[in-house]
Amino acid sequence: MAVIGRMEEREKMKITLKDGSVKEYDGAKSIYEIAADISEGLARAACAGEVDGEVADLRTVIDKDCTLNILTANDPEGLRVIRHTCSHVMAEAVKRIFPDAKLAIGPSIDTGYYYDFEHAPFSREDLDKIEAEMKKIIKEGNKLERFTLPRQEAIKFMEEKKEPYKVELIRDLPEDAEISFYSQGEFTDLCAGPHLMSTKGIKAFKLTSSSGAYWRGKSENAMLQRIYGTAFNKKEELAEYLEYLENIKLRDHNKLGREMELFTTVDVIGQGLPLLMPKGTKMVQTLQRWIEDLEDNEWGYVRTKTPLMAKSDLYKISGHWDHYKEGMFVLGDEEKDKEVFALRPMTCPFQYYVYKATQHSYRDLPIRYGETSTLFRNEDSGEMHGLTRVRQFTISEGHLIVRPDQMVEEFKGCIALAKYVMTTLGLQDDITWHLSKWDPENREKYIGEPEVWNQTEQHIRDILIELGLPFVEDVGEAAFYGPKVDINAKNVYGKEDTMITIQWDALLAEQFDMYFIDQNGDKVRPYIIHRTSMGCYERTLAWLIEKYEGKFPTWLCPVQVKVLPISEKYEAYAEKVGAELKKNGILVEVDNRSEKIGFKIREARLAKLPYMLVVGQQEEADGTVSVRSRFAGDEGVKPLDDFISQICKEIRTKEIRKEEMQEEKR
């Protein structure tokens, strides 16, 4: 048993509980024994303890004064213990059914747990069999027993069990680490805990999915098979969560985007290389034109167009070759070829040479370069997902070359632009702000001196505080040449991705010998802001699909209006209406199929179109249209000119109309 503290010969041990009451004991007690002393009901519900703020196993023995909180399934950390124990039960079930499977790791996570195995891919039928075996194991009710072994004995123990991944984990532990194991019946696993006292403590669980995962997350390592599951204390809570999972699957952009014919992927083209279909392309085109006009006409940017690749020499100057090469697509071999090229992972070094092509004085600054950049990053195949993690993508990239005295205000301007873009897209409530800092314990990852990093991080911190933006600080998330603000958002499954980055760079101007002439005629190094105004177009499209469940604001829709003649007699008028809408820049389709009008309306609804214009004899005679919308259902008959005026205003102002009608009323 683990023991907390060393009790000396003195008065009774005092345990201060969560409610402030104090329990006194003559000798050492385990957390479980203390819970049982408080009440048998609490002992049955207990999952772990929190001793002086640290989570500990129920088996942990306390022999000194401390504060103690008994954790149950109602506490997040208590629920984690249930889920962690469930991962061990799953591993035991897998070993029973597939004895040759090798064990890797099996932690609890925010949504449940997973376990990685060296094994062939698991089918849904396999998961069902594993679930059935897990139920048997839980019913057996074996106690979980904790024990420790010296390092060499622990290695030998796992070698005899033919578990190479466990052996590797033990070898990587510090020499003085306590190597602990948990056993339940015939199954034993290397684990630090904590765990439930018995498998019977698992009340409700489900295996949700399986996928490939590299050992330790590195593509050069073996591809393992990961089984995901979840567990709750009550069956009702599990049922509610599974219903939630089914609902979010309907919003998953990887599913919905394909169903709406926005994008697709093809194996022979490759992972992380999505094909935007005409509707998806139209949406990205709309976003791109908006951002370019916004930056150029309202925020003072000038546009550049630079190559998609460059010689390795460029990336060696910038430092990317030393710090980022593994994330680049390299064309050629340095040992064999006279020149080696690489597809660009970012645009900054190229725009620096646009700046250097002309001499600049202090009066010319700031210069704000914008470019719609296609970039390439060699992401691990296990990381690929729809449009959110891809190997080729397009980004609203920009670099501001500024005098040091302009840096703070220009940085604020970049934040203001990002906020405006997010608000216009209706995403302002879904983002979180992060100050991404360097890690002084990992100096080889970064260039520059500590003083520069500390100063620039403090500048960003002060700006965020002044602007009243709530933010968290992330150590080790800075780029190798500067700290940054990351604006993040979560997908429907809760995974957080960076949408927009604004980075402070006080170092690369030196690398590229960039300067401006100050009022005294001296050469001075500028500062640089690396930023995106919206980020990656593909990732933003994925975000919009999930945010709006495919029901996009009208200005973003690839088809904004569908004209529906009630019979073939009114096709000519429908075409006339469509032509008038097109003339006003409205994206329109005319449905002249020989289908019943009810069928056409239902199809248009399923396509999540903003507007349908139904036309027949009366509409043709009066020059009107019968308007049905996704927002309010039947909006009545309107003169065509009035409808055009209404929708053009909605598109021009980028209005986000609220859904006024319930789905069941449609």
C-alpha positions as CSV (number, residue, x, y, z in Angstrom):
1,M,0.0,0.0,0.0
2,A,1.1,3.6,-0.7
3,V,1.6,5.5,2.6
4,I,1.2,9.3,2.9
5,G,3.5,10.8,5.5
6,R,5.1,9.3,8.6
7,M,3.1,9.4,11.8
8,E,5.2,10.2,14.8
9,E,4.6,9.2,18.4
10,R,2.1,12.0,19.4
11,E,-1.5,12.9,19.8
12,K,-4.3,11.5,17.6
13,M,-4.2,12.0,13.8
14,K,-6.6,14.7,12.7
15,I,-8.4,14.4,9.3
16,T,-10.2,17.6,8.2
17,L,-13.1,16.7,5.9
18,K,-14.7,18.8,3.1
19,D,-17.4,20.2,5.4
20,G,-14.8,21.4,7.9
21,S,-15.5,18.7,10.5
22,V,-12.5,16.8,11.9
23,K,-12.2,13.1,12.5
24,E,-9.5,11.8,14.9
25,Y,-7.8,8.4,14.8
26,D,-5.3,6.7,17.0
27,G,-3.4,5.1,14.1
28,A,-3.0,5.1,10.4
29,K,-6.1,4.5,8.2
30,S,-6.7,3.9,4.5
31,I,-8.9,6.4,2.7
32,Y,-11.4,3.6,2.2
33,E,-11.5,2.9,6.0
34,I,-12.0,6.6,6.7
35,A,-14.9,6.7,4.2
36,A,-16.5,3.6,5.9
37,D,-16.1,5.2,9.3
38,I,-18.0,8.3,8.0
39,S,-20.8,6.1,6.6
40,E,-21.2,2.8,4.8
41,G,-23.1,4.5,2.0
42,L,-20.2,6.8,1.4
43,A,-17.7,3.9,1.3
44,R,-19.9,2.1,-1.3
45,A,-20.0,5.3,-3.4
46,A,-16.4,6.3,-2.9
47,C,-14.1,6.2,-6.0
48,A,-10.9,7.9,-4.7
49,G,-9.8,10.5,-2.2
50,E,-8.3,13.9,-2.4
51,V,-5.6,14.3,0.2
52,D,-4.3,17.9,0.6
53,G,-5.6,18.6,-2.9
54,E,-3.9,15.5,-4.5
55,V,-6.1,12.7,-5.9
56,A,-5.2,9.4,-4.2
57,D,-6.3,5.7,-4.4
58,L,-8.8,4.5,-1.8
59,R,-6.1,2.0,-0.7
60,T,-3.7,4.8,0.2
61,V,-2.9,4.8,3.9
62,I,-2.8,8.2,5.7
63,D,-0.8,8.5,8.9
64,K,-0.6,12.3,9.4
65,D,-2.9,15.3,9.8
66,C,-4.4,16.3,6.4
67,T,-7.4,17.5,4.6
68,L,-9.5,14.8,2.9
69,N,-12.3,14.9,0.4
70,I,-13.9,11.5,-0.5
71,L,-14.5,11.5,-4.2
72,T,-17.6,9.9,-5.7
73,A,-18.9,9.6,-9.3
74,N,-20.5,13.0,-8.8
75,D,-17.0,14.5,-8.8
76,P,-15.1,14.7,-12.1
77,E,-12.0,13.0,-10.7
78,G,-14.2,10.3,-9.2
79,L,-15.8,9.6,-12.6
80,R,-12.3,9.4,-14.1
81,V,-11.5,6.6,-11.7
82,I,-14.6,4.7,-12.8
83,R,-13.5,5.2,-16.4
84,H,-9.9,4.2,-15.8
85,T,-11.0,1.0,-14.1
86,C,-13.3,0.4,-17.1
87,S,-10.4,0.7,-19.4
88,H,-8.6,-2.1,-17.5
89,V,-11.8,-4.3,-17.7
90,M,-11.8,-3.7,-21.4
91,A,-8.2,-4.7,-21.7
92,E,-8.9,-7.9,-19.8
93,A,-11.8,-8.7,-22.1
94,V,-9.6,-8.1,-25.2
95,K,-6.9,-10.4,-23.8
96,R,-9.5,-13.1,-23.1
97,I,-10.9,-12.9,-26.7
98,F,-7.7,-12.1,-28.5
99,P,-4.8,-13.6,-26.4
100,D,-2.2,-12.4,-28.9
101,A,-3.1,-8.8,-28.6
102,K,-0.4,-6.7,-27.0
103,L,-1.2,-4.0,-24.4
104,A,-0.1,-0.4,-24.8
105,I,-1.8,2.3,-22.7
106,G,-5.3,2.8,-21.4
107,P,-6.0,6.2,-19.7
108,S,-9.3,7.9,-18.8
109,I,-10.1,11.0,-20.9
110,D,-12.7,13.8,-20.6
111,T,-15.3,11.8,-22.5
112,G,-14.5,8.3,-21.2
113,Y,-11.4,6.2,-21.8
114,Y,-9.4,4.4,-24.5
115,Y,-6.9,1.5,-24.7
116,D,-4.3,1.0,-27.4
117,F,-3.5,-2.6,-28.6
118,E,-1.2,-4.1,-31.1
119,H,-3.8,-6.1,-33.1
120,A,-5.6,-6.1,-36.4
121,P,-8.3,-3.4,-36.7
122,F,-11.4,-4.1,-34.6
123,S,-14.8,-4.3,-36.2
124,R,-18.1,-3.3,-34.6
125,E,-18.8,-7.0,-34.2
126,D,-15.5,-7.3,-32.3
127,L,-16.5,-4.4,-30.0
128,D,-19.8,-6.1,-29.3
129,K,-18.0,-9.3,-28.3
130,I,-15.6,-7.3,-26.1
131,E,-18.6,-5.5,-24.4
132,A,-20.2,-8.9,-23.7
133,E,-17.0,-10.1,-22.1
134,M,-16.7,-7.0,-20.1
135,K,-20.1,-7.5,-18.6
136,K,-19.0,-11.0,-17.5
137,I,-15.9,-9.6,-15.9
138,I,-17.8,-6.9,-14.0
139,K,-20.3,-9.6,-12.8
140,E,-17.4,-11.6,-11.5
141,G,-16.7,-8.7,-9.2
142,N,-12.9,-9.3,-8.7
143,K,-11.2,-7.0,-6.4
144,L,-8.5,-4.7,-7.8
145,E,-5.3,-5.3,-5.9
146,R,-2.3,-2.9,-6.0
147,F,1.3,-4.1,-5.6
148,T,4.8,-2.8,-6.5
149,L,7.9,-4.4,-7.9
150,P,11.6,-3.3,-8.1
151,R,12.6,-2.1,-11.5
152,Q,14.3,-5.3,-12.8
153,E,11.6,-7.5,-11.4
154,A,8.9,-5.4,-13.1
155,I,10.7,-5.6,-16.4
156,K,11.1,-9.4,-16.1
157,F,7.4,-9.7,-15.1
158,M,6.2,-8.0,-18.3
159,E,8.8,-9.7,-20.5
160,E,7.4,-13.0,-19.3
161,K,3.9,-11.8,-20.2
162,K,5.3,-10.9,-23.6
163,E,4.1,-7.3,-23.3
164,P,6.9,-5.3,-25.1
165,Y,5.1,-1.9,-24.8
166,K,4.8,-2.3,-21.1
167,V,8.5,-3.1,-20.9
168,E,9.3,0.0,-22.8
169,L,7.2,2.1,-20.5
170,I,9.0,0.7,-17.4
171,R,12.4,1.3,-18.9
172,D,11.5,4.9,-19.6
173,L,10.5,5.5,-15.9
174,P,13.0,7.3,-13.7
175,E,15.4,5.0,-11.9
176,D,13.8,5.8,-8.5
177,A,10.2,5.6,-9.7
178,E,7.8,3.3,-7.8
179,I,6.6,0.8,-10.3
180,S,3.1,-0.2,-9.4
181,F,0.6,-2.8,-10.8
182,Y,-3.0,-3.5,-10.5
183,S,-4.5,-7.0,-10.7
184,Q,-8.1,-8.2,-11.1
185,G,-8.5,-11.9,-11.1
186,E,-6.1,-13.4,-13.7
187,F,-5.4,-10.0,-15.3
188,T,-2.6,-7.7,-14.3
189,D,-1.6,-4.3,-15.7
190,L,1.2,-1.8,-15.2
191,C,-0.6,1.2,-13.8
192,A,-0.2,4.1,-11.3
193,G,-3.9,4.1,-10.5
194,P,-6.1,5.2,-8.9
195,H,-8.8,2.5,-9.4
196,L,-12.0,1.3,-7.9
197,M,-11.9,-1.3,-5.1
198,S,-13.8,-3.9,-7.3
199,T,-15.0,-4.3,-10.9
200,K,-18.5,-4.3,-9.6
201,G,-18.2,-0.5,-9.1
202,I,-18.8,-0.1,-12.9
203,K,-22.5,0.4,-13.4
204,A,-22.9,1.6,-17.0
205,F,-20.5,1.6,-20.0
206,K,-20.3,1.5,-23.8
207,L,-17.6,1.0,-26.4
208,T,-18.1,3.8,-28.9
209,S,-15.5,3.4,-31.7
210,S,-12.1,2.2,-32.7
211,S,-9.4,3.7,-34.9
212,G,-5.7,3.5,-35.6
213,A,-3.2,5.4,-33.4
214,Y,0.6,5.5,-33.5
215,W,2.4,4.3,-30.5
216,R,3.2,7.4,-28.5
217,G,1.7,9.5,-31.2
218,K,4.7,9.3,-33.5
219,S,4.4,8.3,-37.1
220,E,7.7,6.4,-37.1
221,N,6.3,4.1,-34.5
222,A,4.0,1.1,-34.9
223,M,0.4,1.7,-35.8
224,L,-1.8,0.4,-32.9
225,Q,-5.6,-0.1,-32.7
226,R,-7.4,2.2,-30.2
227,I,-10.7,1.3,-28.7
228,Y,-12.7,4.2,-27.3
229,G,-15.4,3.8,-24.6
230,T,-17.3,5.7,-22.0
231,A,-18.7,4.9,-18.6
232,F,-21.1,6.6,-16.2
233,N,-22.4,5.8,-12.7
234,K,-26.0,5.5,-13.9
235,K,-27.6,3.9,-16.9
236,E,-29.7,7.0,-17.4
237,E,-26.5,9.2,-17.7
238,L,-25.0,6.8,-20.2
239,A,-28.2,6.7,-22.3
240,E,-28.3,10.5,-22.3
241,Y,-24.6,10.7,-23.4
242,L,-25.1,8.1,-26.2
243,E,-28.1,10.1,-27.5
244,Y,-25.9,13.2,-27.4
245,L,-23.3,11.3,-29.4
246,E,-25.8,10.4,-32.0
247,N,-26.9,14.0,-32.3
248,I,-23.4,15.4,-32.7
249,K,-22.7,12.8,-35.4
250,L,-25.4,14.4,-37.4
251,R,-23.4,17.7,-37.2
252,D,-20.0,16.1,-37.8
253,H,-18.7,18.1,-40.8
254,N,-16.9,15.0,-42.1
255,K,-20.4,13.3,-42.5
256,L,-22.6,16.3,-43.2
257,G,-20.2,18.0,-45.6
258,R,-20.1,15.0,-47.8
259,E,-23.9,14.5,-47.7
260,M,-24.3,18.2,-48.8
261,E,-21.8,17.7,-51.6
262,L,-19.4,20.3,-50.2
263,F,-16.3,18.1,-50.3
264,T,-15.0,14.6,-50.8
265,T,-11.8,12.6,-50.4
266,V,-10.3,9.9,-52.6
267,D,-7.8,7.3,-51.5
268,V,-5.8,7.4,-54.7
269,I,-5.3,11.2,-54.2
270,G,-4.3,10.8,-50.6
271,Q,-5.1,11.5,-47.0
272,G,-5.4,15.1,-46.0
273,L,-6.0,16.2,-49.6
274,P,-9.7,17.0,-49.8
275,L,-11.5,17.8,-53.0
276,L,-13.8,20.8,-52.7
277,M,-16.9,20.2,-54.8
278,P,-18.7,23.0,-56.6
279,K,-20.8,24.0,-53.6
280,G,-18.0,23.9,-51.2
281,T,-15.8,25.8,-53.7
282,K,-18.5,28.5,-53.9
283,M,-18.5,28.9,-50.2
284,V,-14.7,29.2,-49.9
285,Q,-14.8,31.6,-52.8
286,T,-17.3,33.8,-51.0
287,L,-15.2,33.8,-47.8
288,Q,-12.0,34.5,-49.7
289,R,-13.4,37.4,-51.7
290,W,-14.9,38.9,-48.5
291,I,-11.6,38.6,-46.6
292,E,-9.5,40.0,-49.4
293,D,-11.8,43.0,-50.0
294,L,-12.1,43.6,-46.2
295,E,-8.3,43.6,-45.7
296,D,-7.5,45.6,-48.8
297,N,-10.3,48.2,-48.7
298,E,-10.8,48.7,-45.0
299,W,-7.7,47.6,-43.1
300,G,-4.9,48.9,-45.4
301,Y,-3.4,45.7,-46.7
302,V,-1.5,45.3,-50.0
303,R,-1.6,41.9,-51.8
304,T,1.2,39.7,-52.8
305,K,1.5,36.4,-54.7
306,T,4.5,34.3,-54.0
307,P,5.8,30.8,-55.1
308,L,4.5,27.5,-53.6
309,M,8.0,26.2,-53.1
310,A,11.5,27.4,-52.5
311,K,15.1,26.1,-52.2
312,S,16.2,24.8,-48.8
313,D,18.4,27.9,-48.6
314,L,15.4,30.1,-47.8
315,Y,14.2,27.8,-44.9
316,K,17.8,27.6,-43.5
317,I,17.9,31.4,-43.2
318,S,14.5,31.5,-41.5
319,G,15.3,28.6,-39.2
320,H,12.5,26.4,-40.4
321,W,14.9,23.9,-41.8
322,D,16.4,23.3,-38.4
323,H,13.1,23.6,-36.4
324,Y,10.4,22.5,-38.7
325,K,11.8,20.3,-41.4
326,E,10.0,17.2,-40.3
327,G,6.7,19.0,-41.0
328,M,7.6,20.0,-44.5
329,F,7.4,18.2,-47.9
330,V,11.0,18.1,-49.1
331,L,11.7,17.7,-52.8
332,G,15.1,16.1,-53.4
333,D,18.0,14.8,-51.3
334,E,20.6,17.1,-49.9
335,E,23.3,14.4,-50.2
336,K,22.6,13.7,-53.9
337,D,21.0,16.8,-55.5
338,K,22.6,20.1,-56.2
339,E,19.4,22.0,-55.2
340,V,16.8,20.8,-52.8
341,F,13.4,22.4,-52.7
342,A,10.5,22.2,-50.2
343,L,6.8,23.1,-50.5
344,R,6.1,26.1,-48.4
345,P,4.6,25.5,-44.9
346,M,4.1,29.3,-44.5
347,T,4.5,32.5,-46.5
348,C,6.5,34.7,-44.2
349,P,10.0,34.2,-45.7
350,F,8.7,35.0,-49.2
351,Q,7.0,38.2,-48.1
352,Y,10.2,39.3,-46.4
353,Y,11.9,39.4,-49.8
354,V,9.0,41.4,-51.2
355,Y,9.8,43.9,-48.5
356,K,13.6,43.8,-49.1
357,A,13.2,44.4,-52.8
358,T,12.7,48.1,-52.0
359,Q,14.3,50.4,-49.5
360,H,11.9,51.7,-46.9
361,S,11.9,54.7,-44.6
362,Y,10.2,55.0,-41.2
363,R,7.4,57.0,-43.0
364,D,6.5,53.9,-45.1
365,L,5.7,51.8,-42.1
366,P,3.6,50.0,-41.2
367,I,3.3,47.9,-44.4
368,R,0.6,45.2,-44.2
369,Y,1.1,42.4,-46.7
370,G,-1.8,40.0,-47.3
371,E,-1.9,36.9,-49.3
372,T,-4.4,34.1,-49.9
373,S,-1.7,31.4,-49.5
374,T,-1.8,27.7,-50.3
375,L,0.4,25.9,-47.8
376,F,1.6,22.4,-47.3
377,R,2.4,20.6,-44.0
378,N,3.4,17.0,-43.6
379,E,0.9,16.0,-40.9
380,D,0.9,12.5,-39.5
381,S,-1.6,10.2,-41.3
382,G,-3.2,9.4,-37.9
383,E,-4.0,13.1,-37.5
384,M,-6.0,13.5,-40.7
385,H,-9.7,14.4,-40.3
386,G,-12.0,15.8,-42.9
387,L,-11.2,19.4,-43.5
388,T,-9.8,20.2,-40.0
389,R,-6.5,18.5,-40.3
390,V,-5.2,18.4,-43.9
391,R,-1.9,18.4,-45.7
392,Q,-2.7,21.1,-48.3
393,F,-4.8,24.1,-47.2
394,T,-5.4,27.8,-48.1
395,I,-5.1,30.5,-45.5
396,S,-5.8,34.2,-45.1
397,E,-2.1,34.9,-44.3
398,G,-0.6,38.3,-43.6
399,H,2.6,39.9,-42.3
400,L,2.9,43.4,-41.0
401,I,6.3,45.1,-41.1
402,V,6.2,47.7,-38.4
403,R,8.4,50.1,-36.4
404,P,8.9,49.0,-32.8
405,D,6.8,52.0,-31.6
406,Q,3.9,50.8,-33.8
407,M,3.9,47.2,-32.6
408,V,1.4,47.4,-29.8
409,E,-1.3,49.3,-31.8
410,E,-0.9,47.2,-34.9
411,F,-1.1,44.0,-32.8
412,K,-4.4,45.4,-31.3
413,G,-5.6,46.0,-34.8
414,C,-5.0,42.4,-35.8
415,I,-7.0,41.3,-32.8
416,A,-9.8,43.7,-33.7
417,L,-9.9,42.4,-37.3
418,A,-10.0,38.8,-36.0
419,K,-12.9,39.6,-33.6
420,Y,-14.8,41.4,-36.4
421,V,-14.4,38.3,-38.7
422,M,-15.6,35.9,-36.0
423,T,-18.5,38.1,-35.1
424,T,-19.6,38.4,-38.7
425,L,-19.5,34.7,-39.1
426,G,-21.5,34.3,-35.9
427,L,-18.7,32.4,-34.1
428,Q,-17.7,34.9,-31.5
429,D,-19.2,32.9,-28.6
430,D,-17.5,29.7,-29.6
431,I,-13.8,30.8,-29.3
432,T,-11.2,30.8,-26.6
433,W,-8.2,33.0,-26.3
434,H,-4.7,31.6,-25.6
435,L,-1.3,33.2,-25.0
436,S,1.1,30.6,-26.4
437,K,4.4,31.0,-24.7
438,W,7.9,29.4,-25.1
439,D,9.2,26.7,-22.8
440,P,12.4,27.8,-21.1
441,E,13.1,24.2,-20.2
442,N,13.3,23.3,-23.9
443,R,15.7,25.9,-25.2
444,E,16.8,24.0,-28.3
445,K,13.3,24.4,-29.7
446,Y,13.5,28.2,-29.9
447,I,15.8,31.0,-31.2
448,G,16.5,34.2,-29.3
449,E,17.4,35.1,-25.8
450,P,15.1,34.7,-22.7
451,E,14.9,38.5,-22.2
452,V,13.3,38.9,-25.7
453,W,10.8,36.1,-25.0
454,N,9.9,37.4,-21.6
455,Q,9.4,41.0,-22.9
456,T,7.3,40.0,-25.9
457,E,5.1,37.6,-23.9
458,Q,4.5,40.4,-21.3
459,H,3.5,42.8,-24.1
460,I,0.9,40.4,-25.4
461,R,-0.3,39.7,-21.9
462,D,-0.8,43.4,-21.3
463,I,-2.7,43.8,-24.6
464,L,-5.1,41.0,-23.8
465,I,-5.7,42.3,-20.3
466,E,-6.3,45.9,-21.6
467,L,-8.8,44.6,-24.2
468,G,-10.6,42.7,-21.5
469,L,-10.2,39.3,-23.3
470,P,-10.3,36.3,-21.0
471,F,-7.3,34.1,-21.9
472,V,-5.2,31.1,-20.7
473,E,-1.5,30.8,-21.0
474,D,0.0,27.7,-22.7
475,V,3.6,26.9,-22.1
476,G,5.5,25.4,-25.1
477,E,2.9,26.4,-27.7
478,A,4.8,29.3,-29.2
479,A,6.4,29.1,-32.6
480,F,10.2,28.8,-32.5
481,Y,10.6,32.5,-33.2
482,G,8.0,34.2,-31.1
483,P,5.0,34.0,-28.8
484,K,1.5,34.4,-30.1
485,V,-2.2,34.7,-29.5
486,D,-4.1,31.6,-30.6
487,I,-7.9,31.8,-31.1
488,N,-9.2,28.3,-30.7
489,A,-12.5,26.5,-31.1
490,K,-13.8,23.0,-30.4
491,N,-15.3,20.7,-32.9
492,V,-18.5,18.7,-32.2
493,Y,-16.5,16.1,-30.4
494,G,-14.8,18.5,-28.1
495,K,-11.4,18.5,-29.8
496,E,-9.9,22.0,-29.8
497,D,-8.2,23.4,-32.9
498,T,-6.5,26.7,-33.6
499,M,-8.6,28.9,-36.0
500,I,-6.6,32.2,-36.0
501,T,-3.1,33.0,-34.9
502,I,-1.5,36.5,-34.2
503,Q,2.2,36.3,-33.6
504,W,4.7,38.8,-32.2
505,D,8.1,38.4,-33.9
506,A,11.1,40.5,-32.7
507,L,13.7,38.1,-34.1
508,L,13.4,37.1,-37.8
509,A,14.1,40.6,-39.2
510,E,17.7,40.0,-38.0
511,Q,17.8,36.6,-39.7
512,F,16.8,38.2,-43.0
513,D,18.7,41.5,-42.6
514,M,15.5,43.5,-42.9
515,Y,15.7,47.2,-41.9
516,F,14.1,50.6,-42.5
517,I,15.8,54.0,-42.5
518,D,14.8,56.1,-39.4
519,Q,14.6,59.9,-39.1
520,N,18.3,60.1,-38.4
521,G,19.3,58.1,-41.5
522,D,20.2,55.0,-39.5
523,K,19.2,51.4,-40.4
524,V,16.8,50.0,-37.8
525,R,15.3,46.5,-37.5
526,P,11.5,46.4,-37.9
527,Y,9.2,44.1,-35.9
528,I,6.9,41.7,-37.6
529,I,3.4,40.5,-36.9
530,H,2.5,37.1,-38.4
531,R,-1.3,36.8,-38.5
532,T,-4.4,35.4,-40.1
533,S,-7.7,37.2,-40.2
534,M,-9.8,34.1,-40.5
535,G,-7.3,31.3,-40.7
536,C,-7.5,28.2,-42.8
537,Y,-10.4,28.3,-45.2
538,E,-10.9,24.5,-45.1
539,R,-10.9,24.4,-41.3
540,T,-13.3,27.4,-41.2
541,L,-15.7,25.7,-43.6
542,A,-15.6,22.6,-41.3
543,W,-16.4,24.8,-38.3
544,L,-19.3,26.6,-40.1
545,I,-20.8,23.2,-41.2
546,E,-20.8,22.0,-37.6
547,K,-21.9,25.4,-36.1
548,Y,-24.9,25.8,-38.4
549,E,-25.6,22.1,-39.0
550,G,-25.4,23.0,-42.7
551,K,-28.0,25.7,-42.3
552,F,-25.7,28.6,-43.3
553,P,-26.5,32.3,-43.2
554,T,-27.9,33.3,-46.6
555,W,-24.8,35.2,-47.7
556,L,-22.6,32.0,-47.3
557,C,-25.0,29.6,-49.0
558,P,-23.8,28.1,-52.3
559,V,-27.4,28.1,-53.4
560,Q,-29.5,30.9,-51.8
561,V,-32.8,30.6,-53.7
562,K,-34.5,27.7,-55.5
563,V,-37.3,28.6,-57.9
564,L,-40.0,26.0,-58.0
565,P,-42.7,26.1,-60.8
566,I,-45.8,24.2,-59.8
567,S,-46.1,22.7,-63.2
568,E,-44.3,22.7,-66.6
569,K,-46.7,25.5,-67.8
570,Y,-44.9,28.0,-65.6
571,E,-41.3,27.0,-66.4
572,A,-40.8,30.0,-68.6
573,Y,-41.8,32.3,-65.7
574,A,-39.6,30.4,-63.3
575,E,-36.6,30.9,-65.7
576,K,-37.5,34.6,-65.9
577,V,-37.5,34.9,-62.1
578,G,-34.2,33.0,-62.0
579,A,-32.6,35.3,-64.6
580,E,-33.7,38.4,-62.6
581,L,-32.2,37.0,-59.4
582,K,-28.9,36.1,-61.1
583,K,-28.7,39.6,-62.5
584,N,-28.8,40.9,-58.9
585,G,-25.9,38.6,-57.9
586,I,-28.1,36.0,-56.1
587,L,-27.1,32.4,-56.3
588,V,-30.2,30.6,-57.7
589,E,-31.3,27.3,-59.2
590,V,-34.5,26.7,-61.1
591,D,-36.1,23.2,-60.5
592,N,-37.8,22.4,-63.8
593,R,-38.1,18.7,-63.2
594,S,-41.4,17.0,-63.8
595,E,-42.0,16.3,-60.1
596,K,-44.8,17.3,-57.9
597,I,-44.4,20.6,-56.1
598,G,-44.6,18.9,-52.7
599,F,-41.7,16.7,-53.6
600,K,-39.6,19.7,-54.8
601,I,-40.3,21.6,-51.6
602,R,-39.3,18.7,-49.4
603,E,-36.1,18.2,-51.3
604,A,-35.2,21.9,-51.0
605,R,-35.8,21.7,-47.2
606,L,-33.5,18.7,-46.9
607,A,-30.9,20.6,-48.8
608,K,-31.2,23.3,-46.1
609,L,-31.8,26.1,-48.6
610,P,-32.6,29.6,-47.2
611,Y,-35.4,30.4,-49.7
612,M,-37.8,28.7,-52.1
613,L,-39.9,30.7,-54.5
614,V,-43.0,28.8,-55.6
615,V,-44.5,30.2,-58.9
616,G,-47.7,29.4,-60.7
617,Q,-50.6,31.0,-62.6
618,Q,-51.3,33.8,-60.1
619,E,-47.6,34.7,-59.5
620,E,-47.0,34.9,-63.3
621,A,-50.0,37.1,-63.8
622,D,-49.0,39.5,-61.0
623,G,-45.2,39.4,-61.3
624,T,-44.9,38.0,-57.8
625,V,-43.4,35.0,-56.0
626,S,-44.7,32.9,-53.2
627,V,-41.9,32.9,-50.6
628,R,-41.1,30.0,-48.3
629,S,-38.0,30.3,-46.1
630,R,-36.0,28.1,-43.8
631,F,-36.4,30.8,-41.1
632,A,-40.2,31.3,-41.0
633,G,-41.8,28.9,-43.3
634,D,-44.5,30.4,-45.5
635,E,-43.7,34.1,-45.8
636,G,-46.5,34.8,-48.2
637,V,-46.7,36.3,-51.7
638,K,-44.4,39.2,-52.5
639,P,-43.6,41.3,-55.5
640,L,-40.4,39.9,-57.1
641,D,-38.7,43.3,-56.8
642,D,-39.5,43.4,-53.0
643,F,-38.1,39.9,-52.5
644,I,-34.9,40.8,-54.4
645,S,-34.5,44.0,-52.3
646,Q,-35.0,42.0,-49.1
647,I,-32.5,39.2,-49.9
648,C,-29.9,41.6,-51.4
649,K,-29.9,43.5,-48.1
650,E,-29.6,40.3,-46.1
651,I,-26.6,39.2,-48.2
652,R,-25.0,42.7,-48.2
653,T,-25.2,43.1,-44.4
654,K,-24.3,39.4,-43.8
655,E,-27.3,39.1,-41.6
656,I,-27.7,35.9,-39.6
657,R,-31.5,35.3,-39.5
658,K,-32.8,33.3,-36.6
659,E,-34.8,30.2,-37.1
660,E,-38.4,31.2,-36.1
661,M,-40.1,27.9,-36.8
662,Q,-39.7,24.5,-35.2
663,E,-38.7,21.6,-37.4
664,E,-41.9,19.6,-36.6
665,K,-44.0,22.5,-38.0
666,R,-42.4,22.4,-41.4
